[in-house]
């Protein structure tokens, strides 16, 4: 069993930075692909970023490329999302997710086996 917990959300102004963390209790995440998704009010959940277990391949949505960075520390069983130059349109609940399926589409939420409860990120203009 895996429980994922996101931390680091909050209220910031446009142009500020935040770093989200996602930790796990239970099963180690070192062999899992990990992803970040977000859901704004009234919108569907959307892909933000993903990273394969070996950290050699990352994926970023076009909307965040150049501003967000995904990384992981397998020794600490933790996933990170560094968010720079935040914009009001980045306001959403951010979810981390873990997948043990190999060679899958990690931009697709259906690929993931476990989800965190979400962390609110609010960016004011």
N, C-alpha and C positions, 0 to 999 in steps of 0.2 A: 504494500500500500504506500502511496505517496501523498503527502500533503505539501502543497506549495503556498508560500506566504510572501506577498509583495510588500515592500516597505519603501518609503522615500517620496511618496506623493505629497502634494500640497498646493498651496495657492502662490503663484508667482506672477510677475509682470512680464509683458512681452519683451523678448530679448534676453531674459534670464535663462539660467540653466538649472537642471535637476538631474539627479541620478536615482533611478529606481533599482532596487535589488530584489531578487527572488531567491529565497532559501527553501530548503526542503528538509522535512523530517521523514524518516523511513528509508526507502530505497535510495541508493546513491544515484546521482544524476550524471555521473561521469560518462556513461555510455548512451545517454539520451540526447537527441536533438532538442533544442530549446527554442521557444519563440515568444515574442511579445505581440499581443493584439490589443486593440482598443475599441471602445464603443462609446460614441457620443450620444446624448439624448436624442431619441427619435431616429437614430440611424442604426444600421446593422454593424455587427462586429467586423472590424477590418484588420488585415495583416499590417504589422509595423516592421518587425525584424525577426530574423531567425539565425541560428548558428548550429552547425553540425557538432557532434560530440567531440571531434578532434580539434575544434576551433579553427580549422583551416579554411572553412568556407562559411561566409556570412551572406545574408540576403537582407535587403532593405527595400521598403516601399518607396516609390518615387517621391511621395509627399514628404519624406523625412530624410532622404539621401543627402549627405553633405552636412546634416545637422545632428543626426542621431548616430550613436555607435553602440553596437551590441557586443558584449564580451562575456566571458565566463571564467571562473576560477574553480576548476574541478577539485582541487585540494580542499576548498572551502565549501564545495557543493552549492555554489552560488552563481546566479546569473545576474548580469547588469544591463541596464539601458541608460547610457549617458545621453541626455537630451540638452542640446545647446540651441541658442537663438529660438527659444520657444515662441510660438505664435498663438493667438486666440483660437485658431482652428485646431490646435493640438489638444484642446480641452476635451477630456474623455476619462472614462475609467479604463485603466490599463491592466491587462491580465497577462500573467506569464503562463506558459504551458510546456509540457514535456511529452516527447514522443520517442518510443523505442522502435519504431518502424524504420528500416533502412531504405535508402534510395527512394524516398517519397517526396511529395510536393509539400515542403515545409511552409509554404505560404498559404496553405489551405488549412483552415481551422479543424476540418474533419480528420486530419492526420494525427492530431494530438490526443493523448490518452488521459492526461491529467491537467487540471486547471487550478490556478489560485483563485482567491476570492475577489481580487481586484483592488487597485489603488487609484484614488481620485487624483487627477491632475487638472488644475484649473489655471488658465492663463488669462490674465486681465489685460486689456488694451490700454 
